Amino acid sequence: MRDRDIEVALAARLYRAGLAKILILRAFSDSIAGKTSFIDELYASARGEDAVIGQCIADVAGVVFEYAPQTTGIFLRSGPDITVLPHARIATTLTTDSNALIYIAPTIEDIAFVKCRLSGRKDVAARLRVTTPSGVRDLLRTGHQELLADKAARMIEDFRCEYSAKTVLTGQQGILIGMLITCLLLDALEKQQLGWRGLHVFFSLFFLACVLLRLVACKRASGDDPPPLPAISPAELPVYTVMIALYQEADVVPQLVKAMLALNWPRSKLQVLFLCEADDAATLTALRCQVLPQAFDIIPIAGYGPRTKPKALNYGLLLSKGAFVVVYDAEDRPHPDQLLEAFQHFQRADEKLGCLQAPLKIANAHESLVARMFAFEYAAHFQSFLPWLAHRGLVLPLGGSSNHFRYDCLIAIGGWDPHNVTEDAELGTRLARLGYRADMIARATLEDAPAEAGVWFRQRTRWFKGWIQTWLVQMRKPFTVLAQLGFRRFIVYQLLAAGMIVSSLLYPLTLLFMLSVSFCWLSGSDVFARHQDILCIDLINIVMGYLSFHRLGQRALAGAMMPGRILPWIPLYWLLMSLAAWRALGQLNTRPFLWEKTPHRPARSTQETPDRNQ
């Protein structure tokens, strides 16, 4: 039979089985418009009807339909090559009585082959089973879960071990830090005030450079509405993979699924991977209670290696079949057209554009002071500072969500580092070092900020710990990094990475110094006379730091109102960040790979859901 005849026969069988005529016609028209498979369009458009579609395909092919079993006794013609898994449509397994069964999710061409070639091979036909595409994928994943988990945990080490944070400090770095601490202690014992003053002035000037960098960035803000997107044919769109790492997120699953279904992309070309820890029964159950399209896969991940988000993303990358990959968080509500904007931006650029970062906007700033300050900080970062860095071609410290990548680029640079707890910032640095660019797009993703100080504090501790990890890894070979980035990008990177770490650690010490010198002045001591020059520098730095942070956020908000005042609370907010930085430094020594989970909850109002016009 010809392919068109098989499609007509399948459509007739589906109609007799009770599938809505409008769904069948829509699948036909979508397959023609998008140059896709009629069967793929059926599975994509008829949610919850997988068994009906699979049974009708089996009837047309003249083969038995059966759900794929959960077993690990699998043999592939290609052997243990896991690169075939995302695209495989056939799997062979052994039954308890050692009989081989062949499970297949056939295409129209496969049905024609089965009807033509297997009519006289009753022995083979008796072992052949038609199942759903997700059934084949689950069968193959189950049989290779240990191999996949091991590969995901070792991906960056197999690529280049010098980029891995598995070793926190190299021997050489440990010796240098030990020598520095020894010199400082000896200097203190000898009461060499000149050395301490010189160090104080150096760090003060370093902090001033960080402040000036943000003041310069104030000149560029992206508060305007995104421009309209040109029309594009579905046939021109490739497969796009969405990856979401989930852990203890059962409460937000309905909201997350709704947000993914709202994405403006052909359903048959959208692969969504829900990456869950295998022992997270609540989240897995919540996902399985949802009626998901065929290409929305629930993937339990074996607990091999570090239990971190980047390891889960590596696992998903091994199963990705999209030409482009985007990462979202559990509470994200991306703009429906965000994938379209990212794809068109990639199409206009060369292949060295490896990543696009969408802005992250906080939707619950009204809930608490912590959430309000977080929202203001995100506005400054994603709508002013990052666009300025991208426009200048500088190293872009990515956010942990709404990162759009070329799949080939991710594979070329070795995926994510599973031992780095701030995997986004590390990946942005590695992209730049290996010759790729990162840029910004306009359509945002709505997120929720931690509304409780304790939750915010644990999250910020993890971020600081990851930044310290990242900087230590990059500075293993500083001259190599200098050669790869160039002088200008290298200096700005130091102001970004080391500047944030050092300024956060020294901020409370600077405040103590200023208070102590001021107290001495009030008490008539001559200490003030000896330190008034440094006190003036510190005072200018602190005030300019507050004002630059406030100005950057104001420019980003472009007149939008924030619930409550911001400027008076910046000193306290920075002090909390400093405490988180010191806690991160302690954790780096005792629990370097601990991933402190940030809990999420569903959005509480319609103002916190994505809008196509935003």
N, C-alpha and C positions, 0 to 999 in steps of 0.2 A: 504493500500500500504506500501511496505517496504521503508526505508529511501533512499536506493540507487535508487529505482524506482522513487521516488519523485525528487531526484536530477537530474536524466536523463530527467524527464518530464519538470522540471524547465529550464534545459539547452536548451532543444528544444524550449520551449516557448520564452526564451530570444533571441535565434538565429532568430526566426521568427519575433521578435519585432525589430530586427536590431542591437542588441548588437554584437560587433565584436567577431568573433569566437576565436581569440587569447586571448581575455580577459576571455572568458568563460573557455577555456582550462587552462589558467594560474591560475584561481581561483580553478579549480579542483586539479591541481598539488600542489598548495600552501596549500590547505586544507589537503591534504594527507601528505605532507612533514612536515607541522607545527602542525598536529593533531588539526586542527581548523575547524570551521564551513564553509561549502561551501558558505552559504549566507553571512557570515561576510567577507569572502575573495572577494566576488563579490562587496560588497559595498566599500571595501578598495581599490580595483584595478580599478574600473570603476568610476572615478571622474566625477561628473556632470550628472550621469545617475541614480540617486536615484529614481526618479519617474518611470522610465522604469522598474527598478528592482522590486520596490514595486508593480507595476501594474501586472507584470508577476507572482510574488508570490501570489497575490490575485487571479489571474485567475486559477492557479494550485490548490489553496485551495478552490476555489468556493465561494469567499467572495468579497465584494466590497472594492476597494482601495479608500482611502481618506486622504488628508493631515490633520494632527491633528490640531484642532482649538486652538487659543490663548484664553484660558479661565481659570478661577480659581475654577470652580465648580467640584472638583475632589474628588473621594472617593477611598481609597485603602483598600484592605482586611486587611492589617497589621496596619491600622490606621495611625497616624502621625509619624511613625517610619522612620526618614529620612535616616537611614542606609541602607534601601532597594533601595534607589533611583539610585545609580550608576549602579545597575545590573537589574533593573526592565525592563520588556519588555511589560508590559500591564498597561493601565490606563483607568479608567472609569470616564466619565463626563456626566453632565446633559445638555440637550438642552433647548432652551427657552420654549418649551412646556412640560418640566419635564420628557422627555424620556431619559433613560440611554443609552449611547453609549459606547461600549467597543472598545478601540483602542489597537491594538496589532502589535508588530514587531516580527513575528513568526520565530522560528527555523524550521528546517526540521521536528523535532519531533512534533512541534506544528501543522504543516500542516497536518501531518498524523493523529493527534488527531482530528483536525477539520473535516477532510474528513470522519473519521470513526464514530465520536460521534455526530456530529451536523447535519448530513444529515436528521435526523428525527425531529430536533428541529428548526423549521422554525422561531419561535419567537426569539430564541437566535441568530440564524444566521442573522436575519434581523437587529439586533443591533450591530453585530460584524463588525469592520472595520480594514482592514490591512493598516498600515502606515509605515513610515520609522523609523528606530531606533532613529534617532535624533528627529523625531516628538514626540515619546513617552517621550524621555528625556526632551524635551522642555515643554511638557504638564505637566509633573510631577514637574519640577522646578518652572514653573509659579504658580502652585497651592501651593507650599511650600516656596515661596521666602521670606516671612516675617520670617518664622520659621528658614530657612537657615541663613538669615542675622543675626538674633538674636543669634543663636548658634555660628556663626563665631565670633561675637563681644564678646561673653562671654566665649569662649572656655577655655582660660587660667584661668579665675576666677573660673569656674566650676571645673577645675582640682585642682589647688592650688592657692588661692588668694595671697599668699605671693610672688609668682613669677610675679605678675602683676605690670606694671608700671602705672596703672590707678591713683594710689596715688603717687605723685612725692616724697614727703617726709613723713615719718611716724612722729607721735608726738615725739617719742623718739629721732629720728634723728634731728628733728628741735630744740629740747632742747640742744642737744650736739653741734650743729653748732652755736646756739646762745651763748652758754657758751664760745666756742672757740673764736668767734669774740669779745665778751666782754673782755676776758682776753688779747687779742692782743691790743685792744684799750686802756685798762688800762696800759698795759706795755708801749705803746707808750706815753701816757700822763705822766707817771712817768719817762720817758726817761731811761728805763732799757735796755741799749745797749747790756748787756749780753744775755738777752732773745732773742733779734732780731738776734744777732750773732749766737746763738745756733740754731735758726730756719733756718737761712740762711745756716749754715753748714749742717744741717740735709737734707734740700732739695737738696743741692749741691751733697751730697753723694748719695742721692736717684737717682738723674739724672745720676750720674756716673754709678750706678748699671744698669740703663736702657741701657746706652751706651755699657757697657761691655757685656750685654746680646746679643746685636746685633753683637758685634764683634765676640763672640763665634759662633753665627749662620752663620757667613761668611764661616765657614769651610765646610758647606753643601749647595750646590747649585744644582738645577735640570735643567741644561741647555742642557743635552743630549737629543737626539731624543728618542721618546717613543719606547719601544720594540714592535715587531710585536705581534698581538693577535692570540692565537690558534684558529683553526676552531671550530665552534660550530653549532650544528643542530638547525634549527628554532623550532623544537619540544621542545627543552630544554628551550626556552626563555619564560618568563612570560609576562604578560601585564605590560607595563611601562607607567606611567602617566607623561606628561610634563605640567607644569603650568607656565603661563606667565601673570603677572598682568600688565594691560595696562591702561594708562590714557593720553588722548590727544596725541596719537601716530599714527594718520592716515597716516602720511608721510612714516613711516617705515614699514607699514603693508605688502606690497608686498615683501620686503626683508626678513622680519621675516617669512612669510609663506614659502618662498623658502628655508630658512635655516632649517625649521622644516621638510619639505619634503625631504631634503637631508640626514636626520638622517638614519643611517644604522641599521634599526630595522624592523621586519615584520610589515607591515602597519596595518594588522588586530589585532596586539597586541600593537599598539601604540595609546594611548589616549592623545590628546592635548587639553588643556583647555585655551581658551583665556578669561581672567577674566577682564571685563570692567565695569566701573561705568555706571549705567543705563542711566544717563543723558549725557554721552559722545557720542553724536549722530555721530560726524565725524568719530571716530574710529570704532564704530559699523557698520556704513555704508561702510567704507573701507574694513572691514573684510567680510561683506556680499557680496561685489562685487567680492571676490575671489572664485574660484572654489575649494572647500575644500573636502577632503575625509570625509566619514560619521562619523568617530570618532574624527574629529576636531570640537570641540564645541565652539560656541560663547556664552558666559554667561554674560548677564547683571546682575549687582549686585545692589540690592536695597540699598539706602542711609541710612541704619540704623547703628548707632554707628559711630566710627571714620572712616573717609575716608582715610585709609592708606593701603599700600601694604600688611602688615601682615594680616589685616582683609580679604582682597581679597584672600590671599593664604589659610586662614582657610576655606573660602567659597568653594574654589576649592577642598580642602582636603575632605570636606564632600561629594563631588561628585566624588572623585577619586576611580577608580576600579583597579589600578595597584598595584602589589606587591612592586614596587619601584616607587619613585616620584623624579622628578628633577625640579628645579626652574630656569627659564631663565628670562632675561630682554628683553625689546622690541628690543634693537639694537644688541642683541647677535647673533653671527654666530658660533655655537659650531662645533668642529671637528666631522665629520660624524660618526666616530667610538667611540665617547665618551660614549654613553650608553652601548655599548658592553664592553668596558674596565671597567666601573663602575660595571656592573653586574658580570663579571668574578672576580673582586676584592672582591665583596661581597660574592660570592660563595666560595672563598678560606678562608674566615674569619668566625669567630663565630658570633652569633646574637648580641653580644655587640658592634660590629662595626655598629654604627647607621648612620653615614654620611661620604660621600666622597666629597672632594672639588676639583674641576678641576681648573687649573690655569686660570687666566684672563689676557689676553694680549691686550695691547692697539695698535690699528691699525693705528691711525691717529696722531702719534707723530710729523709728519712733518708739521702740520697745524699751530701751534703757540707755543710760549714759555710755556704757561700753559699746553698745551697738552703734550709737550715734558717732562716737569717735572713730570707730572702725570704718563706718561708711564714709566719713570725711577723708580718712587716710586712703581708702581704696579709690576715691574720686581723684585725689591728688596723684596717686600712683599710676592708675590705668588710663586716665583721661588727660593727664598733663605730662608726667615724667616719662612713661614708657613711649608715648608717641614722639616725644623729643629725641629720645635715644634711638628709636627706629629711624627717624628722619635723618639723623646724623650718621647712621650706619654703625652705631656702637653696639657693644655686647648687651643683649636684651635679657634681663633676668625674668624668665617666664613665670606666669602665674600657674598654679597647679591645676587649672581647669580651662576649658575652652581653647586649648592649644590644637591647632590644625596642622598636620604634617603631611608631607609627601611620604608615602609608604617606603619607597626606595631610599629616601634620605634616612629614615629611622633605622632601616636595616644596615645601611652603609656606616652609620656611626655607632652601631652596637646596642641600640635600644636604651632602656633606662638602667640606672645603677640601682640594683635592689637593696643595697646597703646604705643608700643615702636617704635620709628622712625628709629632705627638701629637694626631691628629685627634679622639680621644675627648674630651679635656679641652676642646678648642676648641668642639666641638659642644654639650657640656653648658652652656658659658657662653652660646653663641648662643641655645640654647633658652630660657634664663632671660631674656635680653635681649628676646626677641621674644614674651614673655608665656606661654610654655609651662612646665609643671611636669615634674619627673622624680621618680620614686619607686623604692623597692626591693621586690623579691620575695624569697621565702625559699629556693626550690629552687636549689641551687648548680650551678656548672659546675666540674668538675675540670680543672686545668691542671698543667703541669710547669714548675717554676722552672729557670732556668739552673743547672747543677751546676758549671760552671767559672767562675772569676773573670773571665777574659777575655771570655767571652760575656756575663756579667752586666754588665760594665763598658761594653761597646759598646751594649747595650740601654739602660742607664741614661743614657748620654750622649744617645741619641736622645730619651729621655723629657724630659730637662732642656732640650734644644734646642727641643723642641716647646712646652714650658711657657713658655720665654722668648718664642718666636714668638707664642704665644697672648696673653701679657700685653701685649706691644708692640702687637699688633693692637687689643686692647680699649682700650688707653690712648691711642689716636689721638684719641679724643673722650671724655675722662674724664667731663665733665659730662653728656654724653648717656647714658653708661653709668650714672651716678648717678641720673639721672631714670628710666631704664628699670628699674633694680633696686631703687631705694629705698635710703635711708641704711644701714639695718641689713644688708641683703644685700650692699651695696657694700663696707662695711667688712670683713665676713667674707670676701668674695671676695679683698680685698687681703691679708688674713692668710693665706689659702689659697695664692694664686698667688705674689704678691710675697714673702710670708713664706717659702715653701719655697725659692724661688730665692735670695733674699738670705741666708737662714740657711745654706744649703748653701755658698754662695760665701765667707761670712765665718767659717764654723766653724773651718777650719784657722788663719786669721789670729787668731781669738780664742784658740785654744790656744797659738799662738806668743807672743801678748801675755801670757797668764797664766804661761807658762814663763819668759819673760824677766824679768817683774816679780818672780817668785818667786826667780829666780837673783840678782837685785839685792838682794833682802831677805837672802838667805843670805850675800851678800858684804858686807853692811853699807852699801850705797849708800842715799842718801836718795831714790832714785827710788820705792822702795816706799811711802814716806810720802805722796808726791804722788799715787799711783795706787791706794792701797789701797781707796778707796771703789768705784772702777770694777772693781777686781779682785773685790771681794765680789759685785757685781752679776753679773759674768760667771760666777763660780763657781756662784752660785745658779741662773742660767739654764741652765748646762750640766747640773748635777745634776738640776734639775727636768725638763729636756728628756729625759734618759735615763729618768728614772722615769716620766714621762707616757707615753713610747713603750712602755715595758715594761708599765705598768698597762693601757693600752688593749688591747694584745695579750692579756694575761692574761684580761681581762674577756671578750674575744671568744671565746677558746678554752674558757671556761667549764669548767675542770677537765680538758680534754683534754690529754694528755701530748704534749710536744714532745721529739724525740730529742736530748737534750743541753741544756746551760744556755744562756740567751739574754743575760741582763744583762751579764756580763763582756765580751761581744763587741760590744755596741752602740757604744762609742767607735770601734772599728776600722771597723765597718760604716758609721758616719756619715762617717768620714774618706774611705772609698772613694767614698761618694756625693758628697762635696765635690770630689774629684778629677774625677769624672765631670761635675760641674757646670761646673768650669773648662774641661774639654775641650769641653763643649757650647758654651760661650761662644766659644771659638776657632773651632769648626766653624761657628757661626752667621755668622761673618765670611767664612770661606773656602768652605764647602760647606753652605749653609743647607738644601738640600733632599735631602741625602744620607740614604738610608734604609739603615742598617746592619742587615742581616738577622740575626735570631735563629734559629739552627738548632734543630730539634726532632727528637725520636726517639720511637718507640713506648713506651707504658707497659711497665714491666718486671715487674709483678706484678698479681695480681687485685685487690689493695687499691687500685690506681690506676684502676679502672674505675667508671663510675657505678652507683649503687644506687638503686633506686626508693624505698627506705626512708630514704635520707639526707635 
